[in-house]
Amino acid sequence: MSATVDIEELVLLPGQEIFAEKSLGDAMYLIKQGAVEIWVGQAATPTIVARLEEGAVFGEAALVNDAPRNASARAAGHGCVLLSVPREAFRRRLDEAHPMIVAVARLLIDGLVAANRQYERQSKEAAGLRETVSALRAAAQVAGTRRDEALKAEAAAMQENRRLREKALAYIEAHQEKPPRPR
């Protein structure tokens, strides 16, 4: 069977999902035209980890390692045209390859998967740090506002104290017995 018999051409619209993170890998892909975004996390707030252009291959890690997908993929830009190589065709080609080539491919893919996991961990840590900084800024703003309010209250109290002191002095002066005037 020739290699082209196993390959299927897919035409995808912008944003159309190719595969989801943690899904089982059933094919690998070659970008014939257009671009693809690789992302991790929830669809509502994805973290784009790569933008692949024409000629790039992706989705092979799940096939080499028989592991779930470590990221999601979707058509980017104006959509894309992909060549899809199903798992069975990929496996046949892998079985035909020299064992050393297969071992090197697995080693490289394991390194990529580990790097992706580290990136994911660091992204989560960075998000946590951003939340902490945001909370600290909010607390500092509240503390600054409270300090400003306290300074204003202290100034008002000092002004009221001056007013009362002046009123008391005026009262004392008005009600103090005056010595008789000399004649």
C-alpha positions in Angstrom: 0.0 0.0 0.0 1.5 3.4 -0.9 1.8 6.2 1.6 -0.7 8.5 -0.2 -3.5 5.9 0.1 -3.5 6.4 3.9 -3.4 10.1 3.9 -6.6 12.2 4.0 -6.9 15.9 3.2 -8.9 17.9 5.6 -10.2 21.5 5.0 -10.9 23.3 8.3 -12.6 26.6 9.0 -11.1 29.2 11.3 -11.3 28.1 15.0 -12.4 24.6 14.1 -11.0 22.1 16.6 -8.6 19.4 15.3 -8.2 17.5 18.5 -8.7 18.2 22.3 -6.2 18.0 25.1 -6.2 14.6 26.8 -8.0 12.9 23.9 -6.6 9.7 22.4 -4.4 10.3 19.4 -5.9 8.8 16.2 -3.8 10.7 13.7 -0.9 13.0 13.1 -1.1 16.0 10.8 0.9 18.0 8.3 -0.1 21.6 7.5 -0.5 21.9 3.7 -1.9 25.4 3.8 -2.7 27.9 6.5 -1.9 27.8 10.2 -2.8 25.9 13.4 -2.8 27.1 17.0 -1.7 24.6 19.7 -3.1 25.5 23.1 -3.5 24.2 26.7 -6.1 24.8 29.3 -9.8 25.5 29.1 -11.3 26.6 25.8 -12.7 29.8 27.4 -9.2 30.9 28.6 -6.6 29.0 26.5 -2.9 29.5 26.7 -1.5 29.4 23.2 1.8 27.5 23.3 2.5 27.4 19.5 1.3 28.7 16.2 2.3 26.3 13.4 2.6 27.3 9.8 2.6 25.5 6.4 4.9 22.4 6.4 4.8 21.8 10.2 3.9 18.4 11.6 1.9 18.0 14.8 0.0 15.4 16.8 2.8 12.8 16.4 3.6 12.6 20.1 0.4 10.8 21.1 1.0 8.2 18.3 4.7 7.5 19.2 4.1 7.3 23.0 0.5 5.9 22.9 -0.4 8.7 25.3 -3.3 11.2 25.5 -2.8 14.4 23.6 -0.8 16.9 25.7 -2.5 20.0 24.1 -5.4 21.0 21.9 -5.2 22.1 18.3 -7.5 24.3 16.2 -7.4 26.0 12.8 -6.0 29.5 13.0 -6.3 32.6 10.8 -8.4 32.0 7.7 -8.6 28.2 8.3 -6.2 25.5 7.0 -5.8 22.5 4.9 -4.2 19.5 6.6 -2.9 16.1 5.6 -4.0 13.6 8.1 -2.0 10.4 8.7 -4.1 7.8 10.7 -2.6 5.9 13.6 -2.5 2.6 11.7 -0.6 4.1 8.7 1.8 5.8 11.1 2.4 2.6 13.1 3.1 0.7 9.9 5.7 3.3 8.9 7.2 3.2 12.4 7.4 -0.6 12.3 9.3 -0.3 9.0 11.8 2.2 10.4 15.2 1.3 11.9 14.9 0.7 15.7 17.5 3.4 16.3 15.4 6.0 14.5 12.3 4.9 16.5 14.3 5.2 19.8 15.6 8.7 18.9 12.0 9.8 17.9 10.7 8.6 21.2 13.5 10.3 23.1 12.8 13.6 21.3 9.1 13.4 21.8 9.5 12.5 25.5 11.7 15.7 25.8 9.0 17.8 24.1 6.3 16.3 26.3 8.4 17.0 29.5 9.0 20.6 28.3 5.3 21.1 27.6 4.4 19.8 31.2 7.0 22.2 32.7 5.6 25.1 30.6 2.1 24.2 31.9 3.3 24.1 35.5 5.1 27.4 35.1 2.1 29.0 33.5 -0.1 27.9 36.4 2.5 29.2 38.9 2.7 32.5 37.0 -1.1 32.8 37.1 -1.1 32.2 40.8 1.6 34.9 41.2 -0.5 37.3 39.1 -3.5 36.7 41.4 -1.3 37.3 44.5 0.1 40.5 43.1 -3.4 41.7 42.2 -4.6 40.9 45.7 -1.6 42.7 47.2 -2.2 45.8 45.0 -5.9 45.8 46.1 -4.9 45.5 49.7 -2.4 48.3 49.4 -5.0 50.5 47.7 -7.4 49.9 50.5 -4.7 50.5 53.1 -3.7 53.7 51.3 -7.4 54.8 51.2 -7.7 54.1 54.9 -4.5 56.0 55.7 -5.8 59.0 53.7 -9.1 58.8 55.5 -7.3 58.6 58.9 -5.1 61.6 58.0 -8.2 63.6 56.9 -10.0 62.6 60.2 -7.0 63.6 62.2 -6.8 67.0 60.4 -10.5 67.6 61.0 -10.1 66.7 64.7 -7.2 69.1 65.1 -9.2 71.9 63.4 -12.2 71.2 65.7 -9.8 71.1 68.7 -8.5 74.6 67.7 -12.0 75.9 67.3 -13.1 74.6 70.7 -9.9 76.0 72.4 -10.6 79.5 70.8 -14.2 79.3 72.0 -13.2 78.3 75.5 -10.6 81.2 75.7 -13.3 83.6 74.4 -15.7 82.3 77.1 -13.1 82.6 79.8 -12.2 86.1 78.7 -15.8 87.2 78.6 -16.7 85.8 82.0 -13.6 86.6 83.9 -13.9 89.2 86.6 -12.3 92.4 85.5 -10.4 94.4 88.0 -12.0 97.8 88.7 -10.8 100.6 86.6 -8.7 103.2 88.3 -10.5 106.5 88.8 
